[in-house]
Amino acid sequence: MNEVSFVTMPPSVTSDDQTPLRRKVMDAALELFDERTWDGTNVPEIATRAGVAVGTIYRYFPNKQALGEAVFTEAKAAFADAVVTDAVRAADPVTAIGLVWRHQVAFAMAYPQAFSFLEHQVHGSYLRPQAYEVVNRLNAELVEILRAAQTAGAARAGDPQVLLSMAFGAFVGVTKHSRASGIPLGEYDLEGIRQAVMSLIGFPDPGSLGVS
């Protein structure tokens, strides 16, 4: 599978104000937040990157904190919707976990800037409850899936939140290495990585998932 690089935000599902100018501002903000972090970016730089006046940004966002939260929330909501789909919810827990893996890999490859911004940085200083609602919704669905796998005897015993943190943290570590090394994620042994990650949560035969 080849690396696909988009510089724009994934499609938004959280805002009813997706004008072309707002989209340009969001895309430019994501690029700069990914390159320099939220702390290392200022509003005039975002305006320059977007090709708009500084005042245009303030038409949509009262301050940089609000812009950062909007970028995070829209990207996280898109990630959540890409990872936990109706097919995942309808599947048995073992198949669901395999699909979640495939979906998160696909998102990270299609939207590397969004994934890096979401998962390679610390965001707490500017996030408000709306952002955490998206995070908590995704986390709750994943915990439920893994708990069902544990009940079925397909995953190791233990706190499902801890197991999820172990598994997702391992994948995030691989994506960090990919970005730092310049090696596209698609050039990694994704099947080998999948098997290693599945073993963390106790699948006795990772290959039985049949999803790469």
Residue pairs with C-beta under 8 A, 6 or more apart in sequence:
1 109
1 186
1 190
2 184
2 186
3 109
3 112
3 184
3 185
3 186
3 187
4 109
4 110
5 112
6 110
6 111
6 112
6 113
7 27
7 31
7 113
8 23
8 27
8 30
9 23
9 26
9 27
9 30
9 71
9 74
9 75
9 78
9 111
9 114
10 74
10 75
10 78
10 79
10 82
10 107
10 110
10 111
10 114
11 78
12 18
12 26
12 74
12 77
12 78
13 74
13 77
13 78
13 81
14 73
14 74
14 77
14 134
15 22
15 70
15 74
17 60
21 52
21 56
21 59
21 60
22 60
24 50
24 51
24 52
25 46
25 47
25 50
25 52
25 56
25 57
25 60
25 61
25 67
26 67
26 70
26 71
26 74
27 50
28 46
28 47
28 49
28 50
29 41
29 46
29 50
29 67
29 68
29 71
30 71
30 75
30 113
30 114
30 117
31 49
31 113
32 41
32 45
32 46
32 49
33 41
33 68
33 71
33 117
33 121
34 113
34 114
34 116
34 117
35 41
37 121
38 64
38 68
38 121
38 123
38 125
38 126
39 125
41 64
42 64
43 54
43 57
43 58
43 64
43 67
44 54
46 57
46 67
47 53
47 54
47 56
47 57
50 56
50 57
57 67
60 67
61 67
61 70
64 126
65 126
68 123
68 126
68 127
69 126
69 127
69 128
69 130
69 131
71 117
72 117
72 118
72 123
72 127
72 131
73 130
73 131
73 134
75 111
75 114
75 117
75 118
76 118
76 131
76 134
76 135
76 138
77 134
78 107
78 111
78 114
79 104
79 107
79 114
79 115
79 118
79 138
80 134
80 137
80 138
80 141
82 103
82 104
82 106
82 107
83 100
83 103
83 104
83 107
83 138
83 142
84 100
84 103
84 138
84 141
84 142
84 145
85 99
85 103
87 99
88 96
88 99
88 100
88 103
88 145
89 96
89 141
91 99
92 152
93 145
93 146
93 148
93 149
93 151
93 152
93 154
93 155
94 149
94 152
94 154
94 203
94 208
94 209
95 209
95 211
96 145
96 148
96 149
97 145
97 146
97 149
97 155
97 198
97 201
97 203
97 209
98 209
98 210
98 211
99 211
100 142
100 145
101 171
101 194
101 197
101 198
101 209
101 211
102 211
102 212
104 168
104 171
105 171
105 185
105 190
107 114
107 115
108 115
108 171
108 175
108 185
109 184
109 185
109 186
112 175
112 179
112 185
115 175
116 175
116 179
119 172
119 175
120 172
120 175
120 176
120 179
123 131
139 161
139 164
142 164
143 160
143 161
143 164
146 155
146 160
146 163
146 164
146 201
147 160
149 155
149 201
150 156
150 157
150 160
154 202
154 203
155 163
155 201
155 202
155 203
156 163
156 201
156 202
157 202
163 200
163 201
163 202
164 201
166 200
166 201
167 197
167 198
167 200
167 201
170 193
170 196
170 197
170 200
171 193
171 197
174 185
174 188
174 193
175 185
177 183
178 184
178 185
178 188
190 212
191 212
194 206
194 209
194 211
194 212
195 206
195 207
196 206
198 206
198 209
199 206
203 209
